[in-house]
Amino acid sequence: MITFRNNFDKVAEYYNNNAHAQKIAAKRLIEILKSMGESNFQNILELGAGSGILTNLIKNNFDYENIICSDLAYNFLKFNGEPIKVQCNILKLPFKNQSFDNVISSSTLQWIDDLDKLLKEIEYVSKKSFKGAFSIFLKGTFHEMDKVSKLTGFGNILEMKESRYYLENFYNNGFNVDFCHEEKHTIFFDSVRQFLNSHKMTGATVKANKFISKNNYNSFLKYYKKLFSIKNKIPVSYNIGYYIITKQTGK
């Protein structure tokens, strides 16, 4: 996860205007919590809070006692309006045992290589009455980009997991999954170039491990449009999982 910090720090001021899918993920997570009857939280830890997209939705939709926003990217946190912000690696949370009633996160867990370690950290800082809520980008996100990248040699996407991976890890680390739902979303852009520029401005990019030529880039633009264009619009697919978890009895 640490290797991606600079990507996000560099584009922090542009993120909110380009985080179209991330806003969908955060909004749907809030809608799910409300549909389950949630209205009042106590002490909340938000992981990967960034500039505050999910933070602001929490503030506008729920009563709560306290919220601490954590993120690895310092520049992101500067745009977050909450007074209590902690820059940290969420795989090494700097909080005491049983500090939080709730841990919530949107568009972050797909970046975590060692999910087992993160869940152990969450288990440690959460109270017995804990409830967690997460939206996570899953395998199938950017499937158009993935196909065209393999065809043209341009572009590189994060290797995302299937929902089963998260379900198994939640259970193996002492959590029950009270709610699990997977949704597919499509966002349309005016051109492939517009999509690539917008995606770059979210910082959610993976550096290619080889030299990319201008011909590779132009081929990518051409074949993405040729294979997937719908009424002169460029579709980009996202597959998002939503999870509400609690501690297993005795944990």
N, C-alpha and C positions, 0 to 999 in steps of 0.2 A: 504493500500500500504506500510506503514512504516514497517510492520512486515516482508517484503521480502527483506529489505535493506541488512541485513547481508548475506543472501544467495548470492547476487550479489557481495558484497564486498569481500567475501572469495575466489571467483573463477575468479576475474577480469583478472588475468594474463593468464588464460586458455580460456577465453570466445571466442575470435576471431577465434581460431582454432576449435571450436565446435559449433558455432552459424550458422549452415547450413541453417536452415529455416529462421532465422532472416536476413541473407544475401539475401535470395530470396525475402523476404518481402520488404526490403529496395531498392533493385535493381528494382523491379517491380514498386514501387512507383515512382521512378525517371523516368522510361520508360513511365509511364502514364502521368506525368507532361510534359515530352518532346513531347509526342504525341498530347497533348492539346495546343502545341505552346509556352509553357513557356520557356523562355531563360534568363530572367533577374529578379532578386529579389532585394529588398532593405534591410530592417532590418528584420532579421530572428531570431525567437526564436525556438530552437529545444528542445522538451520535451523528457526526458529520453534518452539523447544523448549517455550516456554510453561511451564506448571506441572509438566511432567515426565511426562506420560502415556507417551510413547514412550521417554523417557529411562529410566524405571524398567523398562520391558520389555527394553531393551537390557541394562541391568545384570543383570537376572534370568535372561537367556537366553544371554548370550555372554561370553566372556573378552575383555578389551580392555585396552589400555595407558593410554589417556587419552581423555577426552571433554570437549569444550567446547560449552556450550549457548548459543545465540544467540537473541535475540528483540528485537523493537522495543518491546514492552510491558514496562515496568519492573515493574509490579505482578505480572505473570505470573511473571517470573523469581524474584520473592521467594518464591514457593511451590515453586520447583524446588530439590530438595535437593542438587544437584551443587555442588561447591566452585568450579568454574571456570565463570562465567557472564558473558556479554558482551551488554550492551544495544547494539544497532546496527541500522541499516537493512541488510538482507541484500543489497541492491543495491549496497552499498559496504562490502564485508567488510574489516575492519581486520587482515588477516593476511598474512603473507609468502607469496611464491611457493612452491608445492609444500610446504605445511605439513601436509596431511592425506592419509591413506590412504583415508579414507571420508567421504563427505558423505551424511547421511541426514535425511529430513524427512517428516512426516506431517501432512496437512490444512493445508498452508501454501501450496503453489505456485498454487492456484487464485486466490489473492489478488493475484498478481503481474501487473501490467499489462505490464511490459517483461521478458518471459521471456528474450529474447535477451541482455539485459544481465546478468541473474542467472546464466545459463549461462556467460557469459564470466567472471564472478566465480568460479564453481565451477571452471572450467577452470584459472584462474590459481592458486587456492589448493590444488589437488589434485595429488598426485604422479602419475607416469606409470603406476604400478600401481593407480591409483585405481579404486574401485568405489562407485557411488552407488545409493541405494535411496529411492524416493519413493512415497507414496500421495497421490493427488490427487482431489478431488471434481470430477466431470465433468458435462457437460451432461446433463440428465435428473434431476439432483438437485432435489428440491422441485417435481417436475412438477405435483403436485396444487395446491400453493400458487400456482404460476405461473398455472395455468388459472383458479383462483378469483380471484386478484388482478386479472387482466385483465377478469373478469366484474363485479367489485364495486368496483374502484378502490382497494381496501385492500391494503397489503403491497407489498414490493419485494424482489426476490431478486437476488443476484449473477449476472451473466451469465457462465456457466461454459463452458469449451471442450470440444470433442470430443477423444477420445484422439488422433486424427490430428494435431491441433495440436501436442501434446507430442512425438509421435514425430518429426515433421518438424523441430522446433526442436532436439531432442537431436542428430539426425543432422547438421544444418546447423552445429552448434557443435562438431563433432568427437567426438561420442560414439556408440558402438554401443549398441543396446538389446538386452541379453542376455535380458531377460524382460519381457513385457507381458501384462497380464491385466486385464479389466474385469469388475466384479461389481456386481450390483444388490442392495441391501438395503432392507428395509422395517421400520420401527419403528412400533409401535402405541402410541397415547396414549388416555387415557380420554375426553378431550374436545379440541376444537379450541383452547379457551382454555388448557388445560394444555400443549399443544404450543407455542403462541405464547409462553407464559411461559418454558417451558424453553429454547426457541430464543433468546429474548432474553437469558437468563442465560449463554449461551455467548459472547455478544459478536459472533457471526458474523452480524450484521445489516447491512442497507444502508439508509441513511436515505432516506426518500421525498422527492422534490423538489416535492411539492405538499401542500396542506392536506388532511388526512384527517378526515372527520367521524365522529361516533359511528354514524351510519347506515351508513357504509361498513364500519365495523368489525363491526357487528351482521349486516350482509348477508354478510360474509365468513364469520362463524361459521355462519350458516344454510346457505349454499350449499356450503361445504366438507363439512359433515356430510351434506347431502342428496345430493351427488354421489359421495362417496367412502366414507362410513361402511360398515364391515364388522362385522356383529354388535355394533353399538354401540361399536366401537373406531374410532379415527381413524388411518388409515395415513399415513405420511410416507416417501416414497421417496428413496433415495440411490443415486447411481451413482458408483462409486469405481474409479479406475484405479491399477494397481500397476506400477512400472517399476524394473528393475535395469539400470544402465548402466555402461559402462566406456569408457576413452578409445580412440579409433581409433588404429591403428598409426601411430607417428611423431608422435603428439601429446604 
